[in-house]
């Protein structure tokens, strides 16, 4: 392995430039070698801004290169084909969620990576927020004692406006040949969207907080804004049956209770995450909401002092190159990128937030979708015929 990892990034859109590319640029463990995007102008602009040496429009060309150690897949839509192609090419892989829509395919990708000795990482961004990293350490140190209750919320108003296109991409021509989503207008036919795209990172935080897996879930998905523009090129709204709000509850193997609520049509600023864990010896509340220049807070309480008190987040939880006033994406994702590079450079078995963890999260998502469609409690782990839901636009 080279002293500094050589990175190729597939995707030069908004999230790539806000989170992924700044993280790689600031990490002392890697060099940005190439940026690939179907829009060559976007790739060239990103390369100039973040110091990548090469620009291309063909992902296969990037994967064939011998001078790339790590591939970052940060594209819209399905990631599955690029993930498997990256692993087959022998590259360590970072990918935005979801890795695949069916948890069983995520496990397949995990096993392929293991067979090739490759590290993986998923864009479960918020486990790398300094406040959340600090919370995890407090839990490991015994601050909460035995976990009793986890409450997770992911609320923001990105799509409260029905004229905000469902598809975030800025199209120059209308996309063709893409799978249809949101076209089944029955309650059971609703396409999984918020639950997978926005609930996933908070589910991930919750599983870490309770220290185990869920054994049963029951949930509902809803479509609160039924008519909206589909793309930036559409002038009229159309009926799109997608999950833009959802709730579920569950129970963990250790007896802890788990609740989750996510939506992107609820008034509030992004990221919109709150995570609350209550235990026998204490409680912790983390809030990741950008308000009045503050992007994160952590509050703690003990049984003999039930008032929650805000805690200062120690400096060691912030990523390399962190600057006061950084966008939350840059501040949180900088930790994710640097952690991944450190795991690869160090070798060994440590690999947090990997495809195995993503499979655990995706299985919960699949189970909640199945619960909604079948209107019943679903046992975990899922057996053989889990409903993976329809393709999500996120």
C-alpha positions as CSV (number, residue, x, y, z in Angstrom):
1,X,0.0,0.0,0.0
2,X,1.3,3.5,-0.9
3,X,2.1,5.8,2.0
4,X,-0.8,8.0,0.9
5,X,-3.9,6.4,-0.5
6,X,-4.9,7.3,-4.0
7,X,-8.6,8.2,-4.4
8,X,-11.0,8.3,-7.3
9,X,-14.4,9.8,-6.9
10,X,-17.4,8.9,-9.0
11,X,-19.9,11.8,-8.9
12,X,-19.3,15.6,-8.8
13,X,-22.7,16.8,-7.6
14,X,-23.7,19.0,-4.7
15,X,-23.1,16.4,-1.9
16,X,-19.8,15.3,-3.4
17,X,-18.6,18.9,-3.3
18,X,-20.0,19.7,0.1
19,X,-18.9,16.6,2.0
20,X,-16.9,14.0,0.2
21,X,-14.3,16.0,-1.7
22,X,-13.5,18.4,1.2
23,X,-12.9,15.4,3.4
24,X,-10.5,13.8,1.0
25,X,-8.7,17.1,0.4
26,X,-8.2,17.7,4.1
27,X,-7.1,14.2,5.1
28,X,-3.3,13.9,5.4
29,X,-3.7,10.2,4.5
30,X,-4.7,10.5,0.8
31,X,-4.4,12.2,-2.5
32,X,-7.3,12.9,-4.9
33,X,-6.3,11.4,-8.2
34,X,-9.4,11.4,-10.4
35,X,-13.0,12.7,-10.5
36,X,-15.5,11.0,-12.8
37,X,-18.9,12.4,-13.7
38,X,-21.2,12.0,-16.8
39,X,-21.1,15.8,-16.9
40,X,-17.5,16.5,-17.8
41,X,-17.8,20.2,-17.1
42,X,-18.9,19.4,-13.5
43,X,-16.1,16.9,-13.0
44,X,-13.5,19.4,-14.3
45,X,-14.8,22.2,-12.1
46,X,-14.7,19.9,-9.0
47,X,-11.2,18.7,-9.9
48,X,-10.0,22.3,-10.2
49,X,-11.5,23.2,-6.8
50,X,-10.3,20.2,-4.9
51,X,-7.0,19.5,-6.5
52,X,-7.7,16.2,-8.4
53,X,-5.3,15.6,-11.3
54,X,-7.5,13.7,-13.7
55,X,-11.0,14.1,-15.1
56,X,-13.2,11.5,-16.9
57,X,-16.7,10.6,-17.7
58,X,-16.5,6.8,-17.8
59,X,-16.6,5.0,-14.5
60,X,-15.2,1.8,-16.1
61,X,-12.1,3.7,-17.1
62,X,-11.6,4.9,-13.5
63,X,-12.0,1.3,-12.2
64,X,-9.4,-0.1,-14.7
65,X,-6.7,2.2,-13.4
66,X,-3.9,0.6,-11.3
67,X,-3.1,3.9,-9.6
68,X,-6.4,4.1,-7.6
69,X,-6.6,2.5,-4.2
70,X,-10.0,3.8,-3.0
71,X,-13.2,4.5,-5.0
72,X,-15.9,6.7,-3.6
73,X,-19.3,6.3,-5.2
74,X,-21.4,9.4,-4.7
75,X,-24.0,9.3,-7.4
76,X,-27.7,9.7,-7.4
77,X,-30.0,6.7,-7.8
78,X,-28.9,3.0,-7.5
79,X,-25.4,2.3,-6.4
80,X,-25.4,-1.5,-6.6
81,X,-23.8,-2.0,-10.0
82,X,-21.0,0.5,-9.3
83,X,-20.4,-1.1,-5.8
84,X,-19.9,-4.6,-7.2
85,X,-17.8,-3.3,-10.1
86,X,-15.6,-1.4,-7.6
87,X,-15.1,-4.5,-5.4
88,X,-14.4,-6.7,-8.4
89,X,-11.8,-4.2,-9.5
90,X,-10.0,-4.7,-6.2
91,X,-10.7,-1.2,-4.8
92,X,-11.6,-0.2,-1.3
93,X,-15.1,1.2,-1.5
94,X,-17.0,4.2,0.0
95,X,-20.5,4.6,-1.2
96,X,-23.5,6.7,-0.3
97,X,-26.5,5.0,1.2
98,X,-28.2,2.7,0.3
99,X,-25.6,0.2,-0.9
100,X,-28.5,-1.8,-2.2
101,X,-32.2,-1.7,-1.6
102,X,-32.3,-5.3,-0.4
103,X,-30.3,-6.1,2.7
104,X,-29.4,-9.5,1.3
105,X,-27.5,-7.8,-1.6
106,X,-25.7,-5.7,0.9
107,X,-24.5,-8.8,2.7
108,X,-23.4,-10.2,-0.7
109,X,-21.3,-7.0,-1.3
110,X,-19.9,-7.3,2.3
111,X,-18.8,-10.9,1.7
112,X,-17.2,-10.1,-1.7
113,X,-15.2,-7.3,0.0
114,X,-14.1,-9.6,2.8
115,X,-13.0,-12.3,0.2
116,X,-10.8,-9.7,-1.5
117,X,-9.4,-8.2,1.7
118,X,-11.1,-4.8,1.0
119,X,-12.4,-2.2,3.4
120,X,-15.8,-0.7,2.9
121,X,-17.6,2.4,4.2
122,X,-21.2,3.7,3.8
123,X,-22.3,7.3,4.0
124,X,-24.1,6.9,7.3
125,X,-22.9,10.4,7.9
126,X,-24.2,11.2,11.3
127,X,-22.4,8.5,13.3
128,X,-19.3,10.7,12.5
129,X,-20.7,14.0,13.8
130,X,-18.4,14.9,16.7
131,X,-21.4,15.1,19.1
132,X,-22.5,11.5,18.1
133,X,-18.9,10.2,18.4
134,X,-18.7,11.7,21.8
135,X,-22.1,10.2,22.8
136,X,-20.9,6.7,21.6
137,X,-17.8,7.0,23.8
138,X,-19.9,8.1,26.8
139,X,-22.1,5.0,26.3
140,X,-19.1,2.7,26.1
141,X,-17.8,4.2,29.3
142,X,-21.0,3.2,31.1
143,X,-22.6,6.7,31.3
144,X,-26.2,5.5,30.6
145,X,-25.8,2.0,32.2
146,X,-28.3,-0.5,30.8
147,X,-30.1,0.9,27.7
148,X,-33.8,1.3,28.2
149,X,-35.3,3.5,25.4
150,X,-34.0,5.0,22.2
151,X,-35.9,7.8,20.4
152,X,-34.7,8.8,16.9
153,X,-36.0,11.7,14.7
154,X,-35.0,12.8,11.3
155,X,-37.1,15.9,10.4
156,X,-36.6,18.5,7.7
157,X,-38.7,20.5,5.3
158,X,-36.7,20.0,2.0
159,X,-39.7,18.8,0.1
160,X,-42.5,20.6,1.9
161,X,-42.8,22.8,-1.2
162,X,-44.5,20.6,-3.9
163,X,-42.7,22.6,-6.6
164,X,-39.3,21.5,-5.3
165,X,-38.5,18.6,-7.7
166,X,-38.5,15.1,-6.3
167,X,-35.3,14.4,-8.3
168,X,-32.5,16.6,-7.0
169,X,-30.4,16.2,-10.1
170,X,-30.2,19.2,-12.4
171,X,-31.1,17.7,-15.8
172,X,-30.2,19.3,-19.1
173,X,-32.5,16.8,-20.9
174,X,-35.2,14.5,-19.5
175,X,-33.8,11.2,-18.1
176,X,-34.9,8.1,-20.1
177,X,-34.7,4.4,-19.4
178,X,-34.7,4.8,-15.6
179,X,-36.9,2.5,-13.5
180,X,-40.3,4.1,-12.6
181,X,-41.0,4.9,-8.9
182,X,-44.0,6.2,-7.1
183,X,-46.4,5.0,-9.8
184,X,-48.3,2.4,-7.7
185,X,-51.0,4.6,-6.0
186,X,-52.2,2.0,-3.6
187,X,-51.4,2.3,0.1
188,X,-49.3,-0.9,0.0
189,X,-47.6,0.2,-3.2
190,X,-46.0,3.3,-1.7
191,X,-42.3,3.6,-2.7
192,X,-39.8,3.7,0.1
193,X,-38.1,7.1,0.2
194,X,-37.7,9.0,3.5
195,X,-37.4,5.8,5.5
196,X,-34.4,4.7,3.5
197,X,-32.8,7.9,2.5
198,X,-33.2,9.9,5.7
199,X,-34.1,7.4,8.4
200,X,-31.1,5.1,7.7
201,X,-28.4,7.2,9.4
202,X,-30.6,7.7,12.5
203,X,-31.5,4.0,12.7
204,X,-27.7,3.4,12.5
205,X,-27.2,5.7,15.5
206,X,-29.9,4.0,17.4
207,X,-28.5,0.5,16.9
208,X,-25.2,1.6,18.3
209,X,-26.9,3.3,21.2
210,X,-28.8,0.3,22.3
211,X,-25.9,-2.0,21.7
212,X,-27.8,-4.7,19.8
213,X,-30.2,-5.7,17.0
214,X,-34.0,-5.3,16.9
215,X,-36.0,-8.5,17.1
216,X,-39.4,-7.0,16.0
217,X,-40.8,-3.9,14.3
218,X,-44.1,-2.4,13.3
219,X,-44.4,0.7,11.2
220,X,-46.3,2.9,8.8
221,X,-45.3,4.9,5.8
222,X,-47.3,7.9,4.5
223,X,-47.4,10.2,1.5
224,X,-48.2,13.7,2.8
225,X,-47.5,15.7,-0.4
226,X,-49.0,13.6,-3.1
227,X,-48.6,15.9,-6.1
228,X,-45.2,17.5,-7.0
229,X,-42.8,18.2,-9.8
230,X,-40.7,15.2,-10.7
231,X,-37.6,16.9,-12.2
232,X,-36.3,20.4,-12.7
233,X,-37.5,20.2,-16.4
234,X,-41.1,19.5,-15.4
235,X,-43.5,22.5,-15.1
236,X,-46.5,20.5,-13.9
237,X,-47.0,18.5,-10.7
238,X,-47.8,14.8,-11.0
239,X,-49.0,12.1,-8.6
240,X,-46.0,10.5,-7.0
241,X,-46.7,7.9,-4.3
242,X,-43.6,8.0,-2.1
243,X,-42.9,7.7,1.6
244,X,-42.3,11.3,2.7
245,X,-43.2,10.6,6.3
246,X,-43.0,7.4,8.5
247,X,-42.9,6.1,12.0
248,X,-42.0,2.7,13.5
249,X,-41.4,1.2,16.9
250,X,-39.4,-1.9,17.8
251,X,-37.8,-3.9,20.5
252,X,-34.2,-5.0,20.8
253,X,-32.9,-8.4,21.8
254,X,-31.7,-6.9,25.1
255,X,-35.2,-5.6,25.9
256,X,-34.6,-2.0,25.0
257,X,-37.4,-0.1,23.2
258,X,-36.7,1.7,19.9
259,X,-38.8,4.4,18.2
260,X,-38.0,6.2,14.9
261,X,-39.7,9.0,13.0
262,X,-38.5,10.4,9.7
263,X,-39.8,12.9,7.2
264,X,-38.7,15.5,4.8
265,X,-41.9,17.5,4.7
266,X,-41.8,18.6,8.4
267,X,-40.9,22.1,9.2
268,X,-37.3,22.3,10.3
269,X,-33.7,22.8,9.1
270,X,-31.4,20.1,7.8
271,X,-30.0,17.7,8.9
272,X,-32.9,17.6,11.4
273,X,-31.6,14.7,13.5
274,X,-32.3,14.1,17.2
275,X,-31.1,11.0,19.0
276,X,-32.1,10.3,22.6
277,X,-30.9,7.4,24.6
278,X,-32.2,6.7,28.2
279,X,-30.7,4.0,30.5
280,X,-30.5,2.9,34.1
281,X,-27.7,5.2,35.0
282,X,-28.2,8.3,32.8
283,X,-29.4,9.7,29.5
284,X,-27.9,11.5,26.5
285,X,-29.6,13.7,23.9
286,X,-27.8,14.8,20.7
287,X,-29.2,17.3,18.3
288,X,-27.8,17.7,14.8
289,X,-29.8,20.7,13.4
290,X,-28.2,23.8,11.9
291,X,-29.8,26.7,13.7
292,X,-28.3,30.2,14.4
293,X,-24.8,29.1,13.3
294,X,-24.8,25.9,15.6
295,X,-24.7,22.5,13.8
296,X,-24.7,20.2,16.8
297,X,-25.3,19.9,20.6
298,X,-25.1,17.2,23.2
299,X,-26.9,17.3,26.6
300,X,-26.6,14.7,29.4
301,X,-28.4,14.0,32.7
302,X,-28.1,11.6,35.6
303,X,-30.9,10.2,37.9
304,X,-29.9,12.5,40.8
305,X,-29.7,15.6,38.5
306,X,-32.5,15.1,35.9
307,X,-32.1,18.5,34.3
308,X,-30.2,18.0,31.0
309,X,-27.0,20.0,30.8
310,X,-25.2,20.9,27.6
311,X,-21.7,19.5,27.3
312,X,-18.7,20.8,25.4
313,X,-17.6,18.5,22.7
314,X,-13.9,17.7,23.1
315,X,-11.5,18.9,20.3
316,X,-10.3,15.3,19.5
317,X,-13.7,14.5,18.0
318,X,-13.3,17.0,15.2
319,X,-11.8,16.0,11.8
320,X,-8.5,17.2,10.3
321,X,-8.7,20.7,8.9
322,X,-11.9,21.5,10.8
323,X,-12.7,25.2,10.9
324,X,-15.2,27.0,13.0
325,X,-18.2,27.8,10.8
326,X,-17.7,24.7,8.5
327,X,-20.9,23.4,6.8
328,X,-22.3,20.5,8.8
329,X,-21.6,18.2,5.8
330,X,-17.9,19.1,5.7
331,X,-17.6,18.9,9.5
332,X,-19.2,15.5,9.8
333,X,-18.0,13.9,6.6
334,X,-14.5,14.9,7.3
335,X,-14.5,12.4,10.2
336,X,-16.0,9.7,8.0
337,X,-13.4,10.1,5.2
338,X,-10.4,10.3,7.5
339,X,-11.7,7.4,9.6
340,X,-11.9,5.3,6.4
341,X,-8.5,6.2,5.3
342,X,-7.1,5.5,8.7
343,X,-8.7,2.0,8.8
344,X,-7.2,1.2,5.4
345,X,-3.7,2.5,6.3
346,X,-3.7,0.7,9.7
347,X,-4.9,-2.6,8.3
348,X,-6.4,-5.1,10.7
349,X,-10.0,-5.9,11.2
350,X,-11.4,-2.5,12.4
351,X,-14.0,-1.2,10.0
352,X,-16.9,0.7,11.5
353,X,-19.9,1.8,9.4
354,X,-19.0,-0.8,6.8
355,X,-21.3,-2.8,4.5
356,X,-22.1,-5.2,7.4
357,X,-23.4,-2.3,9.5
358,X,-25.3,-1.0,6.4
359,X,-26.9,-4.5,6.0
360,X,-28.2,-4.3,9.6
361,X,-29.7,-0.9,8.9
362,X,-31.2,-2.0,5.6
363,X,-32.7,-5.1,7.1
364,X,-34.6,-2.9,9.6
365,X,-35.8,-0.7,6.7
366,X,-36.9,-3.7,4.7
367,X,-38.8,-5.0,7.7
368,X,-40.6,-1.8,8.4
369,X,-41.6,-1.6,4.7
370,X,-42.9,-5.2,5.0
371,X,-44.8,-4.3,8.1
372,X,-46.5,-1.4,6.4
373,X,-47.5,-3.5,3.4
374,X,-48.7,-6.4,5.5
375,X,-50.1,-4.3,8.3
376,X,-48.5,-6.4,11.1
377,X,-45.5,-6.8,13.4
378,X,-42.5,-8.3,11.6
379,X,-39.9,-10.5,13.3
380,X,-36.2,-10.0,12.9
381,X,-34.0,-11.3,11.5
382,X,-36.0,-11.6,8.3
383,X,-36.2,-15.0,6.9
384,X,-36.1,-15.6,3.1
385,X,-38.9,-13.5,1.6
386,X,-38.3,-10.0,3.0
387,X,-40.1,-7.2,1.1
388,X,-37.2,-4.9,0.1
389,X,-39.6,-2.2,-1.1
390,X,-39.7,-0.5,-4.4
391,X,-36.8,1.5,-5.8
392,X,-36.3,4.7,-3.9
393,X,-35.6,8.0,-5.8
394,X,-33.0,8.7,-3.1
